[in-house]
């Protein structure tokens, strides 16, 4: 897999996690720990995207 394809895949995963976080925050009774875990995964992906883009 070339770098551009890898970046595109990471961006798709980041967007998917963004959607999951939004849905989890809107849902009643969602565990705060679950939301925090999703946010951490999203942050790691963002950092990886920025690192590879540099």
C-alpha positions, 0 to 999 in steps of 0.5 A, a space after each residue: 500500500 502506498 503512502 497516499 492510500 494509507 493516509 486515505 484509509 486513516 482519514 476514513 477511520 478517523 471520520 468513522 470514529 468521529 461519527 461513533 463519538 458523536 453518536 455515543 455522546 448523544 445516546 443516553 446511558 453511554 459509559 463515559 469510559 467508552 467515549 474516552 476510549 473512542 476519543 483516544 483512538 481518534 487522537 492517535 489516528 490524527 497524530 499518525 495522519 499528521 506525522 505521515 503528512 509531514 
